[in-house]
């Protein structure tokens, strides 16, 4: 928990109020001007769109916590404009960052959801299109480059409760500050007032708490019947660039821990659960479709360590080892190849890991064993 104190003994001047008002206007949204020269700021536009601004309930919550815990005042007290703008700007930076891939990943994991890659090297995926049956049976749509249907997989995971920023030298502070600089009106003639790192740490902790509130307090810090929680906000936000989508939260809940997102060439998106997805081991797929001879299958999928035909052997490329053998024998420290062994698709493999705890325990054991015997 970050700790710092402030003093509000100095009364703000009118000039300070006006300065912070001007700073807020520098972030008012100005859409790109298609008629402006392509290299000009007007062609790019600036500011934050209204829907990208931090939700008022989040800012109000952080502001009230600052008055109570840091300033030692009541929630009705007025804050010095410098402190007020520091809180608002850091909230702006956080919510803009939440729309980046890294920010969206943090938020999903806070609520116990993560995106996992499609294990395309080891399995052939098929979607059962029940809306367009053939001879009374669901149409099987291959999820590959030829069909043009993109598959993304989201699953429940252990919630990761750390705030986005934990120390005042975290690199995410620089990333957030850069986001604000790029959003600010480039015609501004005054230097941008940048809060110190400890303010970023403190606000980050408060926003984490706001997101984790089980239900909205309709009476604090002020009476408000329409106040929302952070989880409600997250479920209603969709990222524009498509790198990650918050509807995963609702769909993972709806489909009981695992949801599949399919997007066709026209951009149409549909969500489904595991009952509409089929996956087949790549060796079995090649046998069924006669796209590989048995010799080719043995050459491609036989692990050079355990000697078994494993669909994940191509993952290690020239090593010709299955994920478990390569991660256990050749890798050290983080052993990232072992992460594949937690995939639901691999649940019938004898080396399948049921949970992240199992994965962590295996990595820790292997790393301890790798340090012995001690060289003398």
VEXTI-271855 format. One record per atom (N, C-alpha, C): residue in three letters; y, x, z. Coordinates in steps of 0.2 Angstrom, whole numbers, plus 5000, padded with zeros to 4 digits. Layout:
BEGIN
AlaYXZ...
***
This chain:
BEGIN
Unk499450045000Unk500050005000Unk500650045000Unk501150034995Unk501750074995Unk502150055000Unk502550105003Unk503050095008Unk503750125006Unk504250085007Unk504950115006Unk505450065009Unk506050085011Unk506550045014Unk507150055010Unk507550005011Unk508249995008Unk508749975013Unk509349985011Unk509949965015Unk510349915010Unk510549855013Unk511049815009Unk511649815013Unk511849865017Unk512449865020Unk513049865016Unk512949895010Unk513549905005Unk513649845001Unk514149815002Unk514349754998Unk514449764991Unk514049734986Unk514149744979Unk514849724977Unk515049764972Unk515749754969Unk515649704963Unk516249674961Unk516149634955Unk515949674949Unk516149734948Unk515949774943Unk515149784942Unk514849784948Unk514149794948Unk513749734946Unk514049674948Unk513749614946Unk513849604938Unk514449624936Unk514549614928Unk514149664925Unk514049724928Unk513549774924Unk512849754923Unk512549724929Unk511949694928Unk511849634924Unk512349594923Unk512349544919Unk512349564911Unk512749614910Unk512749644903Unk512049674902Unk511749704907Unk511049734906Unk510549684904Unk510649624907Unk510149574905Unk510249544898Unk510849544896Unk511049524889Unk510749574884Unk510649634886Unk510449684881Unk509749674879Unk509349624883Unk508649614882Unk508549544879Unk509149504877Unk509049444874Unk508749454867Unk508349404865Unk507949414859Unk508449404853Unk508349454848Unk508749454842Unk508149454837Unk508049404833Unk507449414828Unk507649454822Unk507149484819Unk507249534813Unk507649494808Unk508149534805Unk508549504799Unk508249534793Unk507949484789Unk507549514783Unk508049534778Unk508749514778Unk509249534773Unk509549604775Unk509449624781Unk509749694783Unk509349754780Unk509649804779Unk509349864777Unk508749884781Unk508149904778Unk507549904781Unk507549964786Unk507950014786Unk508050064791Unk508450044797Unk508749984797Unk509249974802Unk508949934808Unk509249934814Unk508949904820Unk508949834819Unk509449804815Unk509449734814Unk508749704810Unk508549754805Unk507949734802Unk507349734806Unk507349774812Unk506749774816Unk506849714822Unk507449704823Unk507549654829Unk507449684836Unk507649654841Unk507549684848Unk507549624853Unk507449644859Unk507449594864Unk506749574865Unk506649524870Unk506049494872Unk506049424871Unk505549394867Unk505549324865Unk505449284872Unk505649224872Unk505649184878Unk504949184881Unk504449174876Unk503749164879Unk503449234881Unk503749284879Unk503549354882Unk503849374888Unk504349334890Unk504649354897Unk504249344903Unk504349374908Unk503949364914Unk503949294916Unk503449264918Unk503549194921Unk503949184927Unk504449134927Unk504849134933Unk504549134940Unk503949104940Unk503649094947Unk503349164949Unk503249214944Unk503049284946Unk503649314949Unk504149314945Unk504749344947Unk505049324954Unk505049254955Unk505249224961Unk504749254967Unk504149254966Unk503649274971Unk503849354973Unk503949394968Unk504049464969Unk504749474973Unk505249434971Unk505949434974Unk505849414981Unk505549364982Unk505449334989Unk505149394994Unk504549424991Unk504249474995Unk504649534996Unk505049544992Unk505549604993Unk506049584998Unk506349524998Unk506849505003Unk506549515010Unk505849485010Unk505549475017Unk505349545020Unk504949585015Unk504549645018Unk504949705017Unk505449715012Unk505749775011Unk506549765014Unk506849715012Unk507549705014Unk507649685021Unk507049645024Unk507049615030Unk507549555031Unk507649525025Unk508049465025Unk507649405024Unk507949345024Unk507649285023Unk507549275015Unk507149235013Unk507049225006Unk507649185003Unk508149165007Unk508749135004Unk509249185003Unk509249245006Unk509749295006Unk509849314999Unk510449334997Unk510649364991Unk510449444991Unk510149464985Unk510049534985Unk510649574981Unk510649634983Unk511149674979Unk510949674972Unk511449664967Unk511249664960Unk510849714957Unk510949774960Unk510549834958Unk509749824959Unk509649804966Unk508949784967Unk508649734963Unk509049674963Unk508849624959Unk508649634952Unk509049674948Unk508949694942Unk508349744941Unk508249784946Unk507649834947Unk507049794947Unk506949734951Unk506349694951Unk506249664945Unk506849634942Unk506749594936Unk506549634930Unk506849694929Unk506649744924Unk505949764925Unk505749784931Unk505049804932Unk504549754930Unk504649694932Unk504249634930Unk504249624923Unk504849634919Unk504849624912Unk504349684909Unk504349744912Unk503949794909Unk503249784910Unk503049754916Unk502349744917Unk502049684913Unk502449634912Unk502249574908Unk502249594900Unk502649644898Unk502649664891Unk502049704890Unk501849754896Unk501249794895Unk500649754895Unk500649694899Unk500049654899Unk499849634892Unk500249634887Unk500149614881Unk499849664876Unk499849724879Unk499549784875Unk498749784877Unk498349814873Unk497649814874Unk497449844881Unk497849894884Unk497649924890Unk497849874896Unk498449834895Unk498649784900Unk498149724900Unk498049704894Unk497549644894Unk496849664897Unk496649724896Unk496049744898Unk496049744906Unk496549774909Unk496649774916Unk496649704919Unk497049654916Unk497049584918Unk496349554918Unk496049564913Unk495349524912Unk494849554918Unk494949624919Unk494449654924Unk494649634931Unk495349614932Unk495549594938Unk495249524940Unk495049484935Unk494749424936Unk494049424934Unk493749484934Unk493049494933Unk492749474926Unk493149494921Unk492949484914Unk493049544910Unk492649564906Unk492749624902Unk492449614895Unk492749654890Unk492449644883Unk492049704882Unk491449694879Unk490949744878Unk490849744870Unk490749804868Unk490649804860Unk490049774858Unk490049754852Unk489449734848Unk488949794847Unk488349784849Unk487849844849Unk487549844842Unk487949854837Unk487749844830Unk487349894827Unk487349954830Unk486850004828Unk486149994830Unk486049954835Unk485349944838Unk485149874836Unk485549824835Unk485349754834Unk485749724828Unk485349674825Unk485649634820Unk485849564823Unk486449544822Unk486649484826Unk486649424821Unk486549364823Unk486549304819Unk486849244823Unk487249204819Unk487549144822Unk487249084820Unk487049044824Unk486748974822Unk487248924821Unk487448914815Unk487948864813Unk487648794813Unk487748764819Unk487448694820Unk487848644816Unk488448654815Unk488848604811Unk488648604804Unk488348654801Unk488148654794Unk487448664793Unk487048624795Unk486248634795Unk486048634788Unk485448664787Unk485048674781Unk484348644782Unk484248594778Unk483548564779Unk483448544787Unk483948524790Unk483948494797Unk483948554802Unk483948614800Unk483948674804Unk484648704804Unk484848734810Unk485548764810Unk485548824805Unk486148824801Unk486148884796Unk486248944800Unk485948994798Unk485949064801Unk486449104797Unk486949124801Unk487549164798Unk487449234800Unk487349284796Unk487349354798Unk488049374800Unk488049414806Unk488649434808Unk488749514806Unk488949514800Unk488949584797Unk489549584792Unk489649644789Unk490249654785Unk490149604779Unk489549594776Unk489549544771Unk489749474772Unk489649454778Unk489849384780Unk490549384781Unk490849434783Unk491549434785Unk491749404792Unk491249384796Unk491349354802Unk491349414807Unk491849414811Unk491949464816Unk491749444823Unk491249474826Unk491049454833Unk491349504838Unk491549464844Unk491749504850Unk491449474856Unk491249514860Unk490849484866Unk491149504873Unk491249444877Unk491549454883Unk491049434888Unk491049464894Unk490549454899Unk490849454906Unk490549424911Unk490749434918Unk490549504920Unk491049524925Unk490849594928Unk491149594935Unk491049644938Unk491349654945Unk492049654945Unk492449614948Unk493149624948Unk493449684950Unk493949714947Unk494249774948Unk494949764951Unk495049774957Unk495649744961Unk496249794962Unk496149854959Unk496749894960Unk497349874955Unk497949884958Unk498549864954Unk498549904948Unk498949884943Unk499049924937Unk499349994939Unk499750004943Unk500050064945Unk499950084953Unk499650134954Unk499550154961Unk499950214964Unk500150254960Unk500550314962Unk501150314958Unk501750344961Unk502350354957Unk502350394951Unk501850434950Unk501850474944Unk501350454939Unk501150394940Unk500650364935Unk500950364928Unk500550384923Unk500750384916Unk500950314914Unk500650264917Unk500850194914Unk501650174916Unk501950214921Unk502650204922Unk503050224916Unk502850284913Unk503150304907Unk503050254901Unk502450234901Unk502350184895Unk502750124896Unk502850094902Unk503250034903Unk503950044902Unk504150104904Unk504850124903Unk505050124895Unk504550154892Unk504650164885Unk504650094881Unk504250044884Unk504249974881Unk504949944882Unk505249954888Unk505949924889Unk506449954885Unk506350024884Unk506850054879Unk506850034872Unk506250014870Unk506149994863Unk506349924862Unk506349884868Unk506549814867Unk507249804868Unk507649854871Unk508349844873Unk508749854866Unk509349814867Unk509749814861Unk509949884859Unk509849914853Unk510049984852Unk510749994851Unk511149934851Unk511849944850Unk512249954857Unk511849954862Unk512049954869Unk512350024870Unk512950034873Unk513350094874Unk513250124881Unk512950084885Unk512850104892Unk512150134893Unk512050184897Unk511350204899Unk510950154902Unk510350154901Unk509850104904Unk509750124911Unk509850074916Unk509650094923Unk508950084924Unk508650144926Unk507850144926Unk507650144934Unk507350094936Unk507050104943Unk506650164944Unk506650184951Unk506250244952Unk505450224952Unk505050274952Unk504350264952Unk504050224958Unk504350224964Unk504050194970Unk504250114969Unk504750094965Unk504850024964Unk504249994959Unk504050034954Unk503550014950Unk502950004954Unk502750054958Unk502150044962Unk502149984966Unk502749974970Unk502749914974Unk502749844970Unk503149844965Unk503049784961Unk502349774958Unk502049824956Unk501349824953Unk500849794959Unk500949814965Unk500549784970Unk500649704971Unk501349694971Unk501449614972Unk501249574966Unk501249604960Unk501049564955Unk500249554955Unk499949604957Unk499249594958Unk499049544963Unk499449534969Unk499349484974Unk499549414971Unk500049414967Unk500249344963Unk499649324959Unk499349374955Unk498849354951Unk498249324954Unk498149354960Unk497549334964Unk497549274969Unk498149244969Unk498249194973Unk497749134971Unk497349104976Unk496849054974Unk497248994972Unk497748974974Unk498148914972Unk498848924974Unk499348894970Unk500048904970Unk500248864977Unk500748904980Unk501048874986Unk501648834984Unk501648774984Unk502148734981Unk502748724986Unk502748764992Unk503248754997Unk503648824998Unk503348874995Unk503648944997Unk503648984990Unk504149024989Unk504749034993Unk505248974993Unk505148934988Unk505648874988Unk505148814986Unk505348754988Unk504948694985Unk504948684978Unk504348684975Unk504248674968Unk503648644966Unk503648584963Unk502948554962Unk502548574956Unk502948614952Unk502648634946Unk502448714946Unk502448744952Unk502348814952Unk501548824950Unk501448884947Unk500848904944Unk500548964947Unk499948984947Unk499649044949Unk499649094943Unk499449154945Unk499449204940Unk498849194935Unk498249164938Unk497649144934Unk497849094929Unk498249044931Unk498448984926Unk498849014921Unk499349064922Unk499749094917Unk499249134912Unk498749174915Unk498349214911Unk497949164906Unk497749114908Unk497349064904Unk497649034898Unk498349034899Unk498748994893Unk499049044888Unk498949114890Unk499349164885Unk498849184880Unk499049194874Unk498649214868Unk499049274865Unk498749334865Unk499049394862Unk499149384854Unk499649404852Unk499849394845Unk499449444840Unk499349504842Unk499049554838Unk498349554837Unk497949504841Unk497249504840Unk496849554844Unk497149604847Unk496749654850Unk496349634856Unk496549584859Unk496249554865Unk496549484866Unk496149434869Unk496349364870Unk496149344877Unk496649314880Unk496549284887Unk496149224887Unk496049184881Unk495549134882Unk494849154884Unk494749214884Unk494049244886Unk493949224893Unk494449224897Unk494449204904Unk494049134905Unk494349084901Unk494149014902Unk493449004898Unk493349044893Unk492649034889Unk492049074893Unk492249124896Unk491749164900Unk491449114906Unk491949074909Unk491849024914Unk491448974911Unk491648944905Unk491348884902Unk490548904900Unk490448964897Unk489848984895Unk489449024900Unk489649014906Unk489249044912Unk489049114912Unk489649154911Unk489549224912Unk489549264905Unk489549234899Unk489549274893Unk489749234887Unk490249254884Unk490549214879Unk490649254872Unk490549224867Unk490549254860Unk491149224856Unk491549274853Unk492149254849Unk492049274842Unk492049224838Unk491949234831Unk492549214827Unk492749264822Unk493249254818Unk493149264811Unk493249214806Unk493049224799Unk493649254795Unk493549264789Unk493949294785Unk494649264784Unk494649194785Unk495249154785Unk495649154792Unk495349184797Unk495649194803Unk495449134808Unk495049094806Unk494849034810Unk494349064816Unk494549044822Unk494149064828Unk493749014831Unk493149034833Unk492748984837Unk492349024842Unk492248994848Unk491949024854Unk491248984855Unk490749024857Unk490148994858Unk489749034864Unk489249004866Unk488849044871Unk488249074868Unk487749094873Unk487149134870Unk486749094866Unk486749024867Unk486248984864Unk486348974856Unk486949004854Unk487148994847Unk487049064844Unk486949124848Unk486849184845Unk486149214846Unk485949244840Unk485249274840Unk485349354839Unk484949394842Unk484949464840Unk484249494839Unk484149534835Unk483549564833Unk483549634833Unk483049664836Unk482949744836Unk483049764829Unk483449814827Unk483549844821Unk482849864817Unk482349894821Unk481749914818Unk481349844816Unk481349794820Unk481049734818Unk481449694812Unk482049704812Unk482449674807Unk482249704800Unk482249774800Unk482049804794Unk481349794792Unk480849784796Unk480249764795Unk480149694792Unk480549644795Unk480549574793Unk480849574786Unk481349614784Unk481749604778Unk481449654773Unk480949694775Unk480749754771Unk481249794768Unk481749814772Unk482249854770Unk482149934772Unk481649944775Unk481450014777Unk480650014777Unk480350074775Unk479650084776Unk479550104783Unk478850094785Unk478750114792Unk478850194793Unk478750234788Unk478950304789Unk479750314791Unk480150274787Unk480850274788Unk481050254795Unk480750194797Unk480850174804Unk480650224809Unk480150254809Unk479950304813Unk480450364813Unk480650384807Unk481050444807Unk481750424810Unk481950364809Unk482650344811Unk482650324818Unk482150294821Unk482250254828Unk481750294833Unk481350334831Unk480850364836Unk481250424840Unk481250414847Unk481650454851Unk481250524852Unk481650584851Unk481350644851Unk481150664858Unk481350634863Unk481150654870Unk480650614873Unk480650544873Unk480150504876Unk479650484870Unk479750494864Unk479250474859Unk479250404857Unk479650364860Unk479550294858Unk480050264853Unk479850214849Unk480350184844Unk480850144848Unk481450164848Unk481950134852Unk482550114847Unk482850054847Unk483350034842Unk483950074843Unk484050104849Unk484750134851Unk484750204849Unk484150234846Unk484150304844Unk484750324840Unk484950284835Unk485450304830Unk486150324834Unk486250294840Unk486850304843Unk486950374844Unk486450414846Unk486550484847Unk486550534841Unk486550504835Unk486650534829Unk486150594828Unk486350654828Unk485950714826Unk485450724832Unk485550704838Unk485150714844Unk484450684844Unk484450624840Unk483850584839Unk483550564846Unk483950544850Unk483650524857Unk483950454858Unk483550414862Unk483750354864Unk484350364869Unk484650304870Unk485250314875Unk485050334882Unk484550304885Unk484350324891Unk484150404892Unk483750424887Unk483550494887Unk484150544886Unk484550524882Unk485150564880Unk485650564886Unk485750514889Unk486250504895Unk485950544901Unk485250534902Unk484950564908Unk484850644907Unk484750664901Unk484550734900Unk485150774898Unk485450754893Unk485950794889Unk486650794892Unk486850734894Unk487550724896Unk487650744904Unk488250744906Unk488450764913Unk489050724914Unk489250724921Unk489850684924Unk489850614922Unk490250584917Unk490250514916Unk489650484912Unk489350524909Unk488750504905Unk488850444901Unk489350434897Unk489550374894Unk488950334890Unk488450374887Unk487950344883Unk487550294887Unk487450314894Unk487050264898Unk487350194899Unk488050194897Unk488350124898Unk488050074893Unk487750094888Unk487450054883Unk486850014886Unk486550054891Unk485950024894Unk486049964899Unk486649944900Unk486849884903Unk486949824899Unk486849834892Unk486949774888Unk486349724889Unk486549664888Unk486049604889Unk485549604884Unk485749634878Unk485249634872Unk484649674874Unk484749724878Unk484249774880Unk483849754886Unk483849694888Unk483549674895Unk482849684894Unk482449684889Unk481749694888Unk481549764888Unk482049814888Unk481949884888Unk481749904895Unk481249944896Unk481049964903Unk481550004907Unk482050034903Unk482650074906Unk483250034906Unk483249964905Unk483849924906Unk484149924913Unk484749924913Unk485149924920Unk485449854921Unk485249824926Unk485449754927Unk486249744929Unk486549794932Unk487249784934Unk487549854934Unk488249854935Unk488649914935Unk488449954941Unk488249924946Unk488049954952Unk487450004951Unk486949974947Unk486350004945Unk486550064941Unk487050054936Unk487250114932Unk487650164936Unk488050144941Unk488350194945Unk487950234949Unk487450204952Unk486950234956Unk486550284952Unk486350264946Unk485950314942Unk486350374940Unk486950364938Unk487350424936Unk487450464942Unk487650434948Unk487750484954Unk487050524955Unk486450484955Unk485850524956Unk485750574951Unk485850564945Unk485750614940Unk486250674941Unk486850664943Unk487350714943Unk487150754950Unk486950724955Unk486650764961Unk486150804959Unk485650784955Unk485050814953Unk485250874949Unk485750864944Unk485950914940Unk486250974943Unk486450974950Unk486751024953Unk486251064957Unk485551044957Unk485051084960Unk484551104955Unk484151154956Unk484251204962Unk484851244962Unk485051264968Unk485651304968Unk485551374965Unk485951394961Unk485851464958Unk486051514963Unk485651564964Unk485751614969Unk485851684966
***
